[in-house]
Amino acid sequence: MADRKLSLSVLDQSPIRKGSNAVESLQESVKLAQLADRLGFTRYWLSEHHNTRSLAGASPEILIARLAAATKHIRLGSGGVMLPNHSTLKVAENFRLLEALYPGRIDLGIGRAPGGDRLTAHVLNPSNTFEPRDFVQQVNDLEGYLSDSSEPGTVHEKVKAIPHIDTVPQLWMLTSSGESGLLAARQGWALSFAHFIYPVGGPQAVRTYREKFKPSQFLSEPAASVGIFVFCADTQEKADELQAMMDYRLLSFEKGRFDQFPSYEEVRDYEYSDMEWQRVMQNRGRMIAGTPEQVKQRMLKLADDYGVNEIVAATMAEKVEDWFRSYELLADIFNLEPRDVS
C-alpha cells in the first residue's frame, strides 16, 4: 500500500441532528460546503431522500444552487438524483441551468434507487415501473438532451433542453452493485461505488467498469471514486462515540426505523442481541472510524483495493462541531491544498 495523495470529496446527506430541525440542518450544509471549499476538497455532493424526518435533502438541485452561490471553487453535484423519480427532460434542464450559472463546477450524478420507499417513489413519478430497461432508456434520453441530439424518429428531433450552452455537467453513475457499473462503462460515464451502502464486490465492479469502458463524448477515459462513511476524531474516545451512534442508526435503518437519530447517551448502554451484533459487525465494513492515523491508513487501503484516487466521505455526528472537525482532520492528514475563498 503506497502512501500516496488522494483527492477527497464530501457526500452530504443533510442529516437532521437530534434536537435540531431541517432549517438548521440546511444552514449547516452551507457552512460545511464553505469549509470544504476552503480546505481543498474536490467536490461536494448532495443526496436525494424522501419521506423521512431525519434527512432534509429532498431536492439536491435546489441545494446545489444555494451552495454553489456560497462557494468559490469546489465542484457541486448530486450524489445523486434518483432518475426514475423524475422527468428526464426536467433533470436535464435543471442541470443545464446549474451549469450555465456555474460553468465547470457542476456534477450530475444519477442513481436508480428510489431514495425512499416504493410508495413514495410512485407518488413522485406515477409512470415509474421500477424496470431496469426503463432506467436505461432514461439514461439514453438524458444524454440526448444534454448533447442536443436531433436523431430522426426520436423525441430529441423536436424537443430540446434549455438553456442551450456549450458545456455539460460531469456525468456520474452511482452504484452499489456491478449492474450500473456496466451501464456506466457502456455509456462512457464516470462511476462512483457506494461502499457505504453495500461493502461487497465494489473493487471487482470498478475493475470490470475500467475493462469494459467505452470512450464517449462526455468522457475519454474511465474515472472512478468510492464513497464511504468516515468519522475522524482527535481522540479514540470520541471516535468510539461516533461509531457507536452509527452502529445503532444503521441497525435501525435495517429494521425500518428511518427517523431515529439517537444521542450517544441513548445508545451507549444498549445491549445488542447476538444476531444484532453480527449485523453491527457487518455494517462496520461500510464505515471507517478512528483517530487521524488510523483513518488515514484505512482510507489508503480502501483506495488501493478499489484502484481509485478519490474517496467521497459521508459523515454524520451528534454535534455539528464533530461533523466539521472530522473533515478538517481529513484535509490535514491528506495534505489537501487550502484555497483562497475571499
Disulfide bonds with the S-S distance in Angstrom:
none
